[in-house]
């Protein structure tokens, strides 16, 4: 657990590994913050595959956020990251990005890659402020409303 301070968005929170027992709760948070959420199976499959999956909880055990990373050679791929709606805008997104980048570096990654929807302007702003740079686009990558597709902006951050 991190030391408490007024400037510390993670004060009173602890980072714990995500397990299969957490999937329903993580899925519920995912559905509450994303219009096109991952499925329960996406989370279960990621845990089964041994991906680097972590939760951020308060002392009462309430879920504040999470992230999942996949490693390939010298890169980490940020599969999913989320902050509970009631905690958005408090710096927890940056804290999770700091934490996952540190984990990636410890595991030998030189960079972290991610995809984000162009319509997810809030996430794009957070990633850009953090130092992620757009390196490409994947056309029609995401499902969108009414059977349409949405591009993915591919971003990279050196760790």
Contact map, one row per residue, 1 for C-alpha under 8 A:
111000000011111000000000000000000000000000000000000000000000000000000000000000000000000000000000000000000000000000000000000000000000000000000000000000000000000
111100000111110000000000000000000000000000000000000000000000000000000000000000000000000000000000000000000000000000000000000000000000000000000000000000000000000
111110000011000000000000000000000000000000000000000000000000000000000000000000000000000000000000000000000000000000000000000000000000000000000000000000000000000
011111010111000000000000000000000000000000000000000000000000000000000000000000000000000000000000000000000000000000000000000000000000000000000000000000000000000
001111110010000000000000000000000000000000000000000000000000000000000000000000000000000000000000000000000000000000000000000000000000000000000000000000000000000
000111111010000000000000000000000000000000000000000000000000000000000000000000000000000000000000000000000000000000000000000000000000000000000000000000000000000
000011111000000000000000000000000000000000000000000000000000000000000000000000000000000000000000000000000000000000000000000000000000000000000000000000000000000
000111111110000000000000000000000000000000000000000000000000000000000000000000000000000000000000000000000000000000000000000000000000000000000000000000000000000
000001111110000000000000000000000000000000000000000000000000000000000000000000000000000001110010000000000000000000000000000000000000000000000000000000000000000
010100011111110000000000000000000000000000000000000000000000000000000000000000000000000000010010000000000000000000000000000000000000000000000000000000000000000
111111011111100000000000000000000000000000000000000000000000000000000000000000000000000000000000000000000000000000000000000000000000000000000000000000000000000
111100000111110000000000000000000000000000000000000000000110000000000000000000000000000000000000000000000000000000000000000000000000000000000000000000000000000
110000000111111000000000000000000000000000000000000000011110000000000000000000000000000000000000000000000000000000000000000000000000000000000000000000000000000
110000000101111100000000000000000000000000000000000000011110000000000000000000000000000000000000000000000000000000000000000000000000000000000000000000000000000
100000000000111110000000000000000000000000000000000001111000000000000000000000000000000000000000000000000000000000000000000000000000000000000000000000000000000
000000000000011111000000000000000000000000000000000001111000000000000000000000000000000000000000000000000000000000000000000000000000000000000000000000000000000
000000000000001111100000000000000000000000000000000011100000000000000000000000000000000000000000000000000000000000000000000000000000000000000000000000000000000
000000000000000111110110000000000000000000000010000011100000000000000000000000000000000000000000000000000000000000000000000000000000000000000000000000000000000
000000000000000011111110000000000000000000000010000000000000000000000000000000000000000000000000000000000000000000000000000000000000000000000000000000000000000
000000000000000001111110000000000000000000010010000000000000000000000000000000000000000000000000000000000000000000000000000000000000000000000000000000000000000
000000000000000000111111000000000000000000000000000000000000000000000000000000000000000000000000000000000000000000000000000000000000000000000000000000000000000
000000000000000001111111110000000000000000000000000000000000000000000000000000000000000000000000000000000000000000000000000000000000000000000000000000000000000
000000000000000001111111111000000000000100110000000000000000000000000000000000000000000000000000000000000000000000000000000000000000000000000000000000000000000
000000000000000000001111111100000000000100000000000000000000000000000000000000000000000000000000000000000000000000000000000000000000000000000000000000000000000
000000000000000000000111111110000000000000000000000000000000001000000000000000000000000000000000000000000000000000000000000000000000000000000000000000000000000
000000000000000000000111111111000000000000000000000000000000001001000000000000000000000000000000000000000000000000000000000000000000000000000000000000000000000
000000000000000000000011111111100000011100100000000000000000000000000000000000000000000000000000000000000000000000000000000000000000000000000000000000000000000
000000000000000000000001111111110000000000000000000000000000000000000000000000000000000000000000000000000000000000000000000000000000000000000000000000000000000
000000000000000000000000111111111000000000000000000000000000000000000000000000000101000000000000000000000000000000000000000000000000000000000000000000000000000
000000000000000000000000011111111100110000000000000000000000000000000000000000000100000000000000000000000000000000000000000000000000000000000000000000000000000
000000000000000000000000001111111111110000000000000000000000000000000000000000000000000000000000000000000000000000000000000000000000000000000000000000000000000
000000000000000000000000000111111100000000000000000000000000000000000000000000000001100000000000000000000000000000000000000000000000000000000000000000000000000
000000000000000000000000000011111110000000000000000000000000000000000000000000000111100000000000000000000000000000000000000000000000000000000000000000000000000
000000000000000000000000000001111111100000000000000000000000000000000000000000000000000000000000000000000000000000000000000000000000000000000000000000000000000
000000000000000000000000000000101111100000000000000000000000000000000000000000000000000000000000000000000000000000000000000000000000000000000000000000000000000
000000000000000000000000000000100111110000000000000000000000000000000000000000000000000000000000000000000000000000000000000000000000000000000011000000000000000
000000000000000000000000000001100111111000000000000000000000000000000000000000000000000000000000000000000000000000000000000000000000000000000000000000000000000
000000000000000000000000001001100001111101100000000000000000000000000000000000000000000000000000000000000000000000000000000000000000000000000000000000000000000
000000000000000000000000001000000000111111100000000000000000000000000000000000000000000000000000000000000000000000000000000000000000000000000000000000000000000
000000000000000000000011001000000000011111110000000000000000000000000000000000000000000000000000000000000000000000000000000000000000000000000000000000000000000
000000000000000000000000000000000000001111111000000000000000000000000000000000000000000000000000000000000000000000000000000000000000000000000000000000000000000
000000000000000000000000000000000000011111111100000000000000000000000000000000000000000000000000000000000000000000000000000000000000000000000000000000000000000
000000000000000000000010001000000000011111111110000000000000000000000000000000000000000000000000000000000000000000000000000000000000000000000000000000000000000
000000000000000000010010000000000000000111111111000000000000000000000000000000000000000000000000000000000000000000000000000000000000000000000000000000000000000
000000000000000000000000000000000000000011111111100000000000000000000000000000000000000000000000000000000000000000000000000000000000000000000000000000000000000
000000000000000000000000000000000000000001111111111010000000000000010000000000000000000000000000000000000000000000000000000000000000000000000000000000000000000
000000000000000001110000000000000000000000111111111110000000000000000000000000000000000000000000000000000000000000000000000000000000000000000000000000000000000
000000000000000000000000000000000000000000011111111000000000000000000000000000000000000000000000000000000000000000000000000000000000000000000000000000000000000
000000000000000000000000000000000000000000001111111000000000000000000000000000000000000000000000000000000000000000000000000000000000000000000000000000000000000
000000000000000000000000000000000000000000000111111100000000000000000000000000000000000000000000000000000000000000000000000000000000000000000000000000000000000
000000000000000000000000000000000000000000000111111110000000000000011110000000000000000000000000000000000000000000000000000000000000000000000000000000000000000
000000000000000000000000000000000000000000000010011111000000000000011100000000000000000000000000000000000000000000000000000000000000000000000000000000000000000
000000000000000011000000000000000000000000000110001111100000000001111000000000000000000000000000000000000000000000000000000000000000000000000000000000000000000
000000000000001111000000000000000000000000000000000111110000000001110000000000000000000000000000000000000000000000000000000000000000000000000000000000000000000
000000000000001111000000000000000000000000000000000011111000001111100000000000000000000000000000000000000000000000000000000000000000000000000000000000000000000
000000000000111100000000000000000000000000000000000001111100001111000000000000000000000000000000000000000000000000000000000000000000000000000000000000000000000
000000000000111100000000000000000000000000000000000000111111111110000000000000000000000000000000000000000000000000000000000000000000000000000000000000000000000
000000000001110000000000000000000000000000000000000000011111111100000000000000000000000000000000000000000000000000000000000000000000000000000000000000000000000
000000000001110000000000000000000000000000000000000000001111110000000000000000000000000000000000000000000000000000000000000000000000000000000000000000000000000
000000000000000000000000000000000000000000000000000000001111110000000000000000000000000000000000000000000000000000000000000000000000000000000000000000000000000
000000000000000000000000000000000000000000000000000000001111111000000000000000000000000000000000000000000000000000000000000000000000000000000000000000000000000
000000000000000000000000000000000000000000000000000000001111111100000000000000000000000000000000000000000000000000000000000000000000000000000000000000000000000
000000000000000000000000110000000000000000000000000000111100111110000000000000000001000000000000000000000000000000000000000000000000000000000000000000000000000
000000000000000000000000000000000000000000000000000000111100011111000000000000000011001000000000000000000000000000000000000000000000000000000000000000000000000
000000000000000000000000000000000000000000000000000000111000001111100000000000001111000000010001000000000000000000000000000000000000000000000000000000000000000
000000000000000000000000010000000000000000000000000011110000000111110000000000011110000000000001000000000000000000000000000000000000000000000000000000000000000
000000000000000000000000000000000000000000000000000011100000000011111000000001111100000000000001000100000000000000000000000000000000000000000000000000000000000
000000000000000000000000000000000000000000000100001111000000000001111100000001111000000000000000000000000000000000000000000000000000000000000000000000000000000
000000000000000000000000000000000000000000000000001110000000000000111110000111110000000000000000000100000000000000000000000000000000000000000000000000000000000
000000000000000000000000000000000000000000000000001100000000000000011111000111100000000000000000000000000000000000000000000000000000000000000000000000000000000
000000000000000000000000000000000000000000000000001000000000000000001111111110000000000000000000000000010000100000000000000000000000000000000000000000000000000
000000000000000000000000000000000000000000000000000000000000000000000111111110000000000000000000000000000000000000000000000000000000000000000000000000000000000
000000000000000000000000000000000000000000000000000000000000000000000011111000000000000000000000000000000000100000000000000000000000000000000000000000000000000
000000000000000000000000000000000000000000000000000000000000000000000011111100000000000000000000000000000001111000000000000000000000000000000000000000000000000
000000000000000000000000000000000000000000000000000000000000000000000011111110000000000000000000000000010001111110000000000000000000000000000000000000000000000
000000000000000000000000000000000000000000000000000000000000000000001111011111000000000000000000000000010000111110000000000000000000000000000000000000000000000
000000000000000000000000000000000000000000000000000000000000000000001111001111100000000000000000000000000000000111000000000000000000000000000000000000000000000
000000000000000000000000000000000000000000000000000000000000000000111100000111111000000000000000000000000000000111100000000000000000000000000000000000000000000
000000000000000000000000000000000000000000000000000000000000000000111100000011111000000000000000000000000000000001000000000000000000000000000000000000000000000
000000000000000000000000000000000000000000000000000000000000000001111000000001111100000000000000000000000000000000000000000000000000000000000000000000000000000
000000000000000000000000000000000000000000000000000000000000000011110000000001111110000000000001000000000000000000000000000000000000000000000000000000000000000
000000000000000000000000000011001000000000000000000000000000000011100000000000011111000000001000000000000000000000000000000000000000000000000000000000000000000
000000000000000000000000000000001000000000000000000000000000000111000000000000001111101100011000000000000000000000000000000000000000000000000000000000000000000
000000000000000000000000000010011000000000000000000000000000001110000000000000000111111100000000000000000000000000000000000000000000000000000000000000000000000
000000000000000000000000000000011000000000000000000000000000000000000000000000000011111100000000000000000000000000000000000000000000000000000000000000000000000
000000000000000000000000000000000000000000000000000000000000000000000000000000000001111100000000000000000000000000000000000000000000000000000000000000000000000
000000000000000000000000000000000000000000000000000000000000000100000000000000000011111111010000000000000000000000000000000000000000000000000000000000000000000
000000000000000000000000000000000000000000000000000000000000000000000000000000000011111111111000000000000000000000000000000000000000000000000000000000000000000
000000000000000000000000000000000000000000000000000000000000000000000000000000000000001111111000000000000000000000000000000000000000000000000000000000000000000
000000001000000000000000000000000000000000000000000000000000000000000000000000000000001111111000000000000000000000000000000000000000000000000000000000000000000
000000001000000000000000000000000000000000000000000000000000000000000000000000000000000111111110000000000000000000000000000000000000000000000000000000000000000
000000001100000000000000000000000000000000000000000000000000000010000000000000000010001111111111000000000000000000000000000000000000000000000000000000000000000
000000000000000000000000000000000000000000000000000000000000000000000000000000000110000111111111100000000000000000000000000001000000000000000000000000000000000
000000000000000000000000000000000000000000000000000000000000000000000000000000000000000000111111110000000000000000000000000001000100000000000000000000000000000
000000001100000000000000000000000000000000000000000000000000000000000000000000000000000000111111111000000000000000000000000000000000000000000000000000000000000
000000000000000000000000000000000000000000000000000000000000000011100000000000001000000000011111111100000000000000000000000000000000000000000000000000000000000
000000000000000000000000000000000000000000000000000000000000000000000000000000000000000000001111111110000000000000000000000000000100000000000000000000000000000
000000000000000000000000000000000000000000000000000000000000000000000000000000000000000000000111111111000000000000000000000000000000000000000000000000000000000
000000000000000000000000000000000000000000000000000000000000000000000000000000000000000000000011111111100000000000000000000000000000000000000000000000000000000
000000000000000000000000000000000000000000000000000000000000000000101000000000000000000000000001111111110000000000000000000000000000000000000000000000000000000
000000000000000000000000000000000000000000000000000000000000000000000000000000000000000000000000111111111000000100000000000000000000000000000000000000000000001
000000000000000000000000000000000000000000000000000000000000000000000000000000000000000000000000011111111100000000000000000000000000000000000000000000000000001
000000000000000000000000000000000000000000000000000000000000000000000000000000000000000000000000001111111110000000000000000000000000000000000000000000000000000
000000000000000000000000000000000000000000000000000000000000000000000010001100000000000000000000000111111111111100000000000000000000000000000000000000000000001
000000000000000000000000000000000000000000000000000000000000000000000000000000000000000000000000000011111111111000000000000000000000000000000000000000000000001
000000000000000000000000000000000000000000000000000000000000000000000000000000000000000000000000000001111111100000000000000000000000000000000000000000000000000
000000000000000000000000000000000000000000000000000000000000000000000000000000000000000000000000000000111111100000000000000000000000000000000000000000000000000
000000000000000000000000000000000000000000000000000000000000000000000000011000000000000000000000000000011111110000000000000000000000000000000000000000000000000
000000000000000000000000000000000000000000000000000000000000000000000010111100000000000000000000000000011111111100000000000000000000000000000000000000000000001
000000000000000000000000000000000000000000000000000000000000000000000000011100000000000000000000000000011001111100000000000000000000000000000000000000000000011
000000000000000000000000000000000000000000000000000000000000000000000000011100000000000000000000000000011000111110000000000000000000000000000000000000000001111
000000000000000000000000000000000000000000000000000000000000000000000000001111000000000000000000000010010000111111000000000000000000000000000000000000000001111
000000000000000000000000000000000000000000000000000000000000000000000000001111000000000000000000000000000000001111100000000000000000000000000000000000000111100
000000000000000000000000000000000000000000000000000000000000000000000000000011100000000000000000000000000000000111110000000000000000000000000000000000000111000
000000000000000000000000000000000000000000000000000000000000000000000000000001000000000000000000000000000000000011111000000000000000000000000000000000011110000
000000000000000000000000000000000000000000000000000000000000000000000000000000000000000000000000000000000000000001111101001100000000000000000000000000011110000
000000000000000000000000000000000000000000000000000000000000000000000000000000000000000000000000000000000000000000111111000000000000000000000100000001111000000
000000000000000000000000000000000000000000000000000000000000000000000000000000000000000000000000000000000000000000011111100100000000000000000000000001111000000
000000000000000000000000000000000000000000000000000000000000000000000000000000000000000000000000000000000000000000001111100000000000000000000000000000000000000
000000000000000000000000000000000000000000000000000000000000000000000000000000000000000000000000000000000000000000011111111100000000000000000000000000000000000
000000000000000000000000000000000000000000000000000000000000000000000000000000000000000000000000000000000000000000000111111110000000000000000000000000000000000
000000000000000000000000000000000000000000000000000000000000000000000000000000000000000000000000000000000000000000000001111111000000000000000000000000000000000
000000000000000000000000000000000000000000000000000000000000000000000000000000000000000000000000000000000000000000010001111111100000000000000000000000000000000
000000000000000000000000000000000000000000000000000000000000000000000000000000000000000000000000000000000000000000010101111111110000000000000000000000000000000
000000000000000000000000000000000000000000000000000000000000000000000000000000000000000000000000000000000000000000000000111111111000000000000000000000000000000
000000000000000000000000000000000000000000000000000000000000000000000000000000000000000000001100000000000000000000000000011111111100000000000000000000000000000
000000000000000000000000000000000000000000000000000000000000000000000000000000000000000000000000000000000000000000000000001111111111000000000000000000000000000
000000000000000000000000000000000000000000000000000000000000000000000000000000000000000000000000000000000000000000000000000111111111100000000000000000000000000
000000000000000000000000000000000000000000000000000000000000000000000000000000000000000000000000000000000000000000000000000011111111000000000000000000000000000
000000000000000000000000000000000000000000000000000000000000000000000000000000000000000000000100100000000000000000000000000001111111000000000000000000000000000
000000000000000000000000000000000000000000000000000000000000000000000000000000000000000000000000000000000000000000000000000000111111100000000000000000000000100
000000000000000000000000000000000000000000000000000000000000000000000000000000000000000000000000000000000000000000000000000000111111110000000000000000000011100
000000000000000000000000000000000000000000000000000000000000000000000000000000000000000000000000000000000000000000000000000000010011111000000000000000000011100
000000000000000000000000000000000000000000000000000000000000000000000000000000000000000000000000000000000000000000000000000000000001111100000000000000001111000
000000000000000000000000000000000000000000000000000000000000000000000000000000000000000000000000000000000000000000000000000000000000111110000000000000001111000
000000000000000000000000000000000000000000000000000000000000000000000000000000000000000000000000000000000000000000000000000000000000011111000000000000001110000
000000000000000000000000000000000000000000000000000000000000000000000000000000000000000000000000000000000000000000000000000000000000001111100000000000111100000
000000000000000000000000000000000000000000000000000000000000000000000000000000000000000000000000000000000000000000000000000000000000000111111000000000111100000
000000000000000000000000000000000000000000000000000000000000000000000000000000000000000000000000000000000000000000000000000000000000000011111000000001110000000
000000000000000000000000000000000000000000000000000000000000000000000000000000000000000000000000000000000000000000000000000000000000000001111110000011110000000
000000000000000000000000000000000000000000000000000000000000000000000000000000000000000000000000000000000000000000000000000000000000000001111110000011110000000
000000000000000000000000000000000000000000000000000000000000000000000000000000000000000000000000000000000000000000001000000000000000000000011111000011110000000
000000000000000000000000000000000001000000000000000000000000000000000000000000000000000000000000000000000000000000000000000000000000000000011111101111000000000
000000000000000000000000000000000001000000000000000000000000000000000000000000000000000000000000000000000000000000000000000000000000000000000111111111000000000
000000000000000000000000000000000000000000000000000000000000000000000000000000000000000000000000000000000000000000000000000000000000000000000011111110000000000
000000000000000000000000000000000000000000000000000000000000000000000000000000000000000000000000000000000000000000000000000000000000000000000001111100000000000
000000000000000000000000000000000000000000000000000000000000000000000000000000000000000000000000000000000000000000000000000000000000000000000011111110000000000
000000000000000000000000000000000000000000000000000000000000000000000000000000000000000000000000000000000000000000000000000000000000000000000011111111000000000
000000000000000000000000000000000000000000000000000000000000000000000000000000000000000000000000000000000000000000000000000000000000000000011111101111100000000
000000000000000000000000000000000000000000000000000000000000000000000000000000000000000000000000000000000000000000001100000000000000000000111111000111110000000
000000000000000000000000000000000000000000000000000000000000000000000000000000000000000000000000000000000000000000001100000000000000000011111100000011111000000
000000000000000000000000000000000000000000000000000000000000000000000000000000000000000000000000000000000000000000111100000000000000000011111100000001111100000
000000000000000000000000000000000000000000000000000000000000000000000000000000000000000000000000000000000000000000111100000000000000011111000000000000111110000
000000000000000000000000000000000000000000000000000000000000000000000000000000000000000000000000000000000000000011110000000000000000011111000000000000011111000
000000000000000000000000000000000000000000000000000000000000000000000000000000000000000000000000000000000000000011110000000000000001111100000000000000001111100
000000000000000000000000000000000000000000000000000000000000000000000000000000000000000000000000000000000000001111000000000000000001111000000000000000000111110
000000000000000000000000000000000000000000000000000000000000000000000000000000000000000000000000000000000000001110000000000000000011100000000000000000000011111
000000000000000000000000000000000000000000000000000000000000000000000000000000000000000000000000000000000000011100000000000000000000000000000000000000000001111
000000000000000000000000000000000000000000000000000000000000000000000000000000000000000000000000000011011000111100000000000000000000000000000000000000000000111
